[in-house]
Amino acid sequence: MPTVEFEGETIEADTGDNLRRTLLDAGLSPHNGAAQYANCHGNGICGTCAVEIVAGEVAEPTGQERRRLKLPPHSLDSGLRLSCQLPIEDDLVVRKHPGYWGQKIEDDDS
């Protein structure tokens, strides 16, 4: 049974569970601020559930995920992933960054 570490919490999940849904079911949000209420509810079109996968293996991005991450303020090169498009297949360590879309990646060295 894979686990997800997010914001100091460790959550157990079934293999194949959706990352966004797993976080929400645990009372944790992959969204920042008002995006908790104004989002696409897991359809992969708003980009507000973007997270960084710090550790663990994840599937390649879906076509929907790639299309959304190509649009500002995101970038395919950022390394962020849409939690609504990620099945949990492995133990994961997940980080949410600041910004409405979670796009403001902070430099750990500063």
PASEBA-1860 file (N, C-alpha, C; in nm, 3 decimals):
! residues 110
1> MPTVEFEG> 0.085/-0.117/0.000/0.000/0.000/0.000/0.090/0.124/0.000 ~ 0.081/0.207/-0.106/0.166/0.327/-0.113/0.125/0.432/-0.009 ~ 0.221/0.516/0.026/0.194/0.629/0.115/0.227/0.758/0.043 ~ 0.163/0.866/0.088/0.188/0.999/0.035/0.222/1.089/0.152 ~ 0.339/1.152/0.146/0.377/1.252/0.245/0.347/1.389/0.186 ~ 0.267/1.468/0.260/0.226/1.599/0.212/0.202/1.690/0.332 ~ 0.269/1.803/0.335/0.253/1.902/0.441/0.262/1.842/0.582 ~ 0.361/1.756/0.602/0.385/1.697/0.732/0.295/1.581/0.768
9> ETIEADTG> 0.208/1.542/0.681/0.116/1.429/0.703/0.157/1.313/0.614 ~ 0.132/1.192/0.662/0.152/1.072/0.580/0.017/1.003/0.565 ~ -0.020/0.979/0.441/-0.150/0.923/0.407/-0.129/0.791/0.336 ~ -0.205/0.689/0.374/-0.202/0.563/0.300/-0.302/0.570/0.186 ~ -0.267/0.507/0.075/-0.353/0.506/-0.043/-0.350/0.368/-0.106 ~ -0.450/0.339/-0.183/-0.449/0.217/-0.262/-0.377/0.245/-0.394 ~ -0.307/0.147/-0.446/-0.240/0.162/-0.574/-0.344/0.200/-0.679 ~ -0.313/0.304/-0.754/-0.403/0.352/-0.859/-0.494/0.465/-0.816
17> DNLRRTLL> -0.501/0.494/-0.685/-0.583/0.606/-0.638/-0.533/0.736/-0.698 ~ -0.623/0.830/-0.719/-0.590/0.961/-0.771/-0.530/1.047/-0.660 ~ -0.419/1.114/-0.688/-0.349/1.193/-0.586/-0.437/1.307/-0.533 ~ -0.501/1.383/-0.619/-0.586/1.494/-0.575/-0.696/1.444/-0.483 ~ -0.765/1.342/-0.525/-0.878/1.288/-0.448/-0.829/1.234/-0.314 ~ -0.714/1.168/-0.313/-0.657/1.114/-0.190/-0.626/1.226/-0.091 ~ -0.566/1.334/-0.139/-0.536/1.447/-0.052/-0.664/1.508/0.003 ~ -0.760/1.532/-0.083/-0.886/1.593/-0.038/-0.959/1.504/0.062
25> DAGLSPHN> -0.961/1.374/0.036/-1.027/1.281/0.128/-0.961/1.282/0.266 ~ -0.831/1.315/0.271/-0.758/1.320/0.397/-0.768/1.458/0.463 ~ -0.846/1.548/0.404/-0.862/1.681/0.460/-0.748/1.775/0.426 ~ -0.670/1.740/0.325/-0.559/1.822/0.279/-0.592/1.873/0.140 ~ -0.541/1.990/0.105/-0.576/2.045/-0.026/-0.453/2.067/-0.113 ~ -0.460/2.022/-0.238/-0.355/2.053/-0.333/-0.372/2.191/-0.395 ~ -0.470/2.267/-0.345/-0.500/2.402/-0.395/-0.459/2.507/-0.293 ~ -0.423/2.624/-0.341/-0.390/2.738/-0.255/-0.505/2.838/-0.255
33> GAAQYANC> -0.530/2.898/-0.141/-0.626/3.009/-0.131/-0.761/2.980/-0.195 ~ -0.807/3.077/-0.274/-0.939/3.067/-0.338/-0.949/2.952/-0.437 ~ -0.835/2.900/-0.481/-0.838/2.787/-0.575/-0.901/2.664/-0.511 ~ -0.911/2.662/-0.378/-0.981/2.552/-0.311/-1.127/2.547/-0.353 ~ -1.181/2.663/-0.391/-1.322/2.673/-0.427/-1.343/2.692/-0.576 ~ -1.250/2.759/-0.642/-1.261/2.788/-0.785/-1.159/2.703/-0.859 ~ -1.196/2.580/-0.888/-1.108/2.490/-0.963/-1.194/2.402/-1.054 ~ -1.130/2.321/-1.135/-1.203/2.240/-1.234/-1.248/2.105/-1.179
41> HGNGICGT> -1.231/2.083/-1.049/-1.276/1.961/-0.981/-1.215/1.833/-1.037 ~ -1.089/1.845/-1.079/-1.016/1.726/-1.121/-1.020/1.694/-1.268 ~ -1.061/1.788/-1.351/-1.069/1.763/-1.495/-0.941/1.797/-1.571 ~ -0.841/1.848/-1.501/-0.711/1.875/-1.564/-0.708/1.998/-1.651 ~ -0.801/2.092/-1.631/-0.803/2.210/-1.717/-0.766/2.341/-1.648 ~ -0.771/2.347/-1.515/-0.742/2.475/-1.449/-0.596/2.487/-1.409 ~ -0.533/2.381/-1.370/-0.392/2.384/-1.330/-0.366/2.426/-1.187 ~ -0.471/2.445/-1.106/-0.451/2.494/-0.970/-0.403/2.386/-0.874
49> CAVEIVAG> -0.407/2.262/-0.913/-0.364/2.153/-0.824/-0.221/2.108/-0.853 ~ -0.143/2.195/-0.918/-0.005/2.160/-0.952/0.079/2.140/-0.827 ~ 0.156/2.034/-0.825/0.242/1.999/-0.713/0.377/1.952/-0.767 ~ 0.474/1.951/-0.678/0.604/1.895/-0.711/0.613/1.756/-0.649 ~ 0.656/1.659/-0.727/0.681/1.525/-0.675/0.829/1.523/-0.636 ~ 0.854/1.529/-0.506/0.990/1.537/-0.454/1.057/1.401/-0.456 ~ 0.981/1.296/-0.426/1.035/1.160/-0.425/0.924/1.064/-0.466 ~ 0.965/0.957/-0.532/0.871/0.855/-0.577/0.855/0.857/-0.728
57> EVAEPTGQ> 0.810/0.747/-0.780/0.790/0.733/-0.924/0.644/0.762/-0.958 ~ 0.624/0.837/-1.067/0.489/0.866/-1.115/0.482/0.839/-1.266 ~ 0.363/0.817/-1.313/0.340/0.791/-1.455/0.376/0.915/-1.538 ~ 0.400/0.893/-1.665/0.422/1.004/-1.757/0.296/1.090/-1.762 ~ 0.310/1.220/-1.791/0.192/1.307/-1.797/0.091/1.260/-1.902 ~ -0.036/1.273/-1.867/-0.142/1.245/-1.965/-0.142/1.356/-2.069 ~ -0.211/1.333/-2.179/-0.223/1.436/-2.282/-0.290/1.561/-2.226 ~ -0.393/1.542/-2.145/-0.462/1.656/-2.084/-0.368/1.734/-1.994
65> ERRRLKLP> -0.289/1.663/-1.915/-0.195/1.729/-1.825/-0.091/1.809/-1.904 ~ -0.038/1.750/-2.008/0.062/1.818/-2.091/0.004/1.944/-2.154 ~ -0.119/1.935/-2.203/-0.182/2.052/-2.265/-0.194/2.167/-2.165 ~ -0.236/2.136/-2.041/-0.252/2.242/-1.941/-0.119/2.296/-1.894 ~ -0.020/2.210/-1.876/0.109/2.257/-1.828/0.186/2.337/-1.933 ~ 0.143/2.332/-2.058/0.204/2.414/-2.163/0.158/2.560/-2.155 ~ 0.050/2.585/-2.081/-0.008/2.719/-2.074/0.039/2.795/-1.950 ~ 0.063/2.926/-1.965/0.102/3.007/-1.848/-0.006/3.001/-1.741
73> PHSLDSGL> 0.034/3.011/-1.616/0.169/3.040/-1.569/0.257/2.917/-1.558 ~ 0.211/2.802/-1.606/0.288/2.679/-1.597/0.383/2.665/-1.715 ~ 0.467/2.564/-1.705/0.562/2.530/-1.809/0.593/2.381/-1.795 ~ 0.605/2.313/-1.906/0.640/2.171/-1.900/0.777/2.151/-1.836 ~ 0.863/2.252/-1.843/0.997/2.243/-1.788/1.003/2.263/-1.638 ~ 0.893/2.306/-1.575/0.893/2.337/-1.432/0.909/2.213/-1.344 ~ 0.869/2.098/-1.398/0.873/1.976/-1.319/0.747/1.955/-1.236 ~ 0.655/2.052/-1.239/0.531/2.037/-1.164/0.439/1.939/-1.235
81> RLSCQLPI> 0.351/1.879/-1.157/0.252/1.785/-1.210/0.115/1.823/-1.156 ~ 0.011/1.790/-1.230/-0.126/1.814/-1.184/-0.169/1.695/-1.101 ~ -0.198/1.720/-0.974/-0.235/1.610/-0.884/-0.362/1.540/-0.931 ~ -0.448/1.610/-1.002/-0.574/1.550/-1.049/-0.552/1.448/-1.160 ~ -0.434/1.448/-1.218/-0.404/1.357/-1.329/-0.308/1.245/-1.289 ~ -0.274/1.238/-1.160/-0.172/1.143/-1.115/-0.229/1.024/-1.038 ~ -0.216/0.905/-1.094/-0.247/0.786/-1.014/-0.129/0.757/-0.921 ~ -0.159/0.713/-0.801/-0.055/0.682/-0.703/-0.012/0.537/-0.724
89> EDDLVVRK> 0.113/0.519/-0.763/0.166/0.385/-0.790/0.281/0.350/-0.696 ~ 0.334/0.450/-0.625/0.455/0.433/-0.545/0.443/0.525/-0.423 ~ 0.527/0.504/-0.324/0.534/0.599/-0.214/0.578/0.733/-0.271 ~ 0.510/0.841/-0.230/0.539/0.973/-0.285/0.565/1.073/-0.173 ~ 0.652/1.168/-0.202/0.668/1.287/-0.121/0.628/1.401/-0.212 ~ 0.527/1.478/-0.169/0.466/1.580/-0.254/0.479/1.715/-0.187 ~ 0.512/1.819/-0.265/0.525/1.954/-0.212/0.436/2.049/-0.294 ~ 0.364/2.134/-0.223/0.285/2.239/-0.286/0.361/2.369/-0.274
97> HPGYWGQK> 0.371/2.444/-0.384/0.439/2.572/-0.384/0.337/2.686/-0.376 ~ 0.383/2.807/-0.341/0.294/2.923/-0.334/0.242/2.965/-0.472 ~ 0.147/3.055/-0.469/0.086/3.108/-0.592/-0.048/3.043/-0.615 ~ -0.137/3.113/-0.681/-0.272/3.062/-0.707/-0.268/2.924/-0.771 ~ -0.177/2.905/-0.866/-0.164/2.777/-0.935/-0.054/2.690/-0.875 ~ 0.007/2.733/-0.766/0.117/2.658/-0.708/0.242/2.662/-0.793 ~ 0.252/2.767/-0.873/0.360/2.777/-0.974/0.484/2.849/-0.924 ~ 0.482/2.909/-0.807/0.596/2.988/-0.760/0.695/2.898/-0.687
105> IEDDDS> 0.778/2.834/-0.766/0.875/2.739/-0.713/0.986/2.817/-0.643 ~ 1.004/2.786/-0.515/1.104/2.855/-0.434/1.238/2.784/-0.446 ~ 1.343/2.861/-0.440/1.478/2.805/-0.441/1.511/2.762/-0.298 ~ 1.538/2.634/-0.278/1.568/2.581/-0.145/1.697/2.639/-0.087 ~ 1.784/2.696/-0.170/1.912/2.749/-0.125/1.903/2.893/-0.072 ~ 1.790/2.957/-0.086/1.780/3.098/-0.044/1.734/3.113/0.099
END
